[in-house]
């Protein structure tokens, strides 16, 4: 289910010509690993075009399944997870991913 939601978000981004300035070549590269109690998302920062100080590497999110569903549904902001879950990356990339997740959840992409 989570992989389907991520794939749907990726397809929505790829279908939008006006998102080209946000995502290089309109491809959002997301890698996901899961274990019994958590999910690890690795978002290739080189697929995001932002004025971040470190444009390469990964935006890394470690979270539980419930929170990941909330993220994909637009019910929780990625910034709010920084206090209680692992979110590593430039602030610009965190904001951009938060916006893409929110727009995707709202069907606005």
C-alpha positions in Angstrom: 0.0 0.0 0.0 2.7 2.5 0.9 4.7 1.7 -2.2 1.6 2.2 -4.3 1.0 5.6 -2.7 4.7 6.6 -3.3 4.5 5.4 -6.9 1.3 7.4 -7.4 3.0 10.6 -6.0 5.9 10.0 -8.4 3.6 9.6 -11.4 1.8 12.8 -10.4 5.0 14.7 -10.3 6.3 13.2 -13.6 3.0 14.2 -15.3 3.3 17.9 -14.4 5.4 19.9 -16.8 5.4 22.9 -14.5 7.1 20.9 -11.8 10.3 20.6 -13.9 11.9 23.4 -11.9 11.3 21.5 -8.7 12.4 18.0 -9.8 15.3 17.5 -12.2 14.0 15.8 -15.3 10.7 15.4 -13.5 12.0 12.2 -11.8 11.7 12.0 -8.0 14.1 9.2 -6.9 12.8 7.5 -3.8 14.3 4.4 -2.3 12.5 2.6 0.6 13.5 0.0 3.0 11.4 -1.5 5.7 11.8 -3.6 8.8 9.4 -4.8 11.5 9.0 -1.5 13.3 10.1 1.2 10.9 10.4 2.4 7.3 13.5 4.2 5.9 12.9 6.5 3.0 15.9 7.8 1.0 15.1 10.6 -1.4 17.8 11.4 -3.8 18.5 15.1 -3.3 20.0 15.4 -6.8 16.5 14.8 -8.1 15.3 18.0 -6.3 16.3 21.4 -7.6 16.6 23.7 -4.7 19.2 26.2 -3.6 20.3 23.9 -0.8 23.9 24.0 0.4 24.3 20.3 -0.2 22.4 19.3 -3.4 23.6 15.8 -3.4 23.2 12.8 -1.1 19.9 11.8 0.4 17.1 13.3 2.3 16.6 10.5 4.9 13.4 9.8 6.8 13.0 7.0 9.3 9.5 6.6 10.6 6.8 4.1 11.5 4.1 2.9 9.2 1.3 4.9 10.8 3.3 8.2 10.5 4.2 7.4 6.9 0.6 6.9 6.1 -0.2 10.3 7.7 2.6 11.9 5.7 1.3 10.5 2.4 -2.2 11.5 3.4 -1.1 15.1 4.1 -2.2 14.8 7.7 1.2 15.6 9.2 4.0 17.9 8.2 7.5 16.5 7.6 9.0 19.4 9.6 6.9 18.3 12.7 8.6 14.8 12.6 12.1 16.3 13.2 11.5 16.4 17.0 10.3 12.8 17.4 11.5 10.8 14.3 14.7 10.8 12.2 14.6 13.4 9.4 18.0 14.3 8.0 18.6 16.7 5.1 18.7 20.4 4.2 15.7 22.4 5.3 15.0 23.4 1.7 14.6 19.8 0.7 12.5 19.0 3.7 10.1 21.9 2.8 10.0 20.8 -0.8 9.2 17.2 0.0 6.6 18.4 2.5 5.0 20.5 -0.2 5.0 17.6 -2.7 3.5 15.2 -0.2 0.8 17.8 0.8 -0.1 18.5 -2.9 -0.1 14.8 -3.8 -2.4 14.0 -0.8 -4.8 16.7 -1.8 -4.9 15.6 -5.4 -3.6 19.0 -6.4 -0.6 17.8 -8.4 
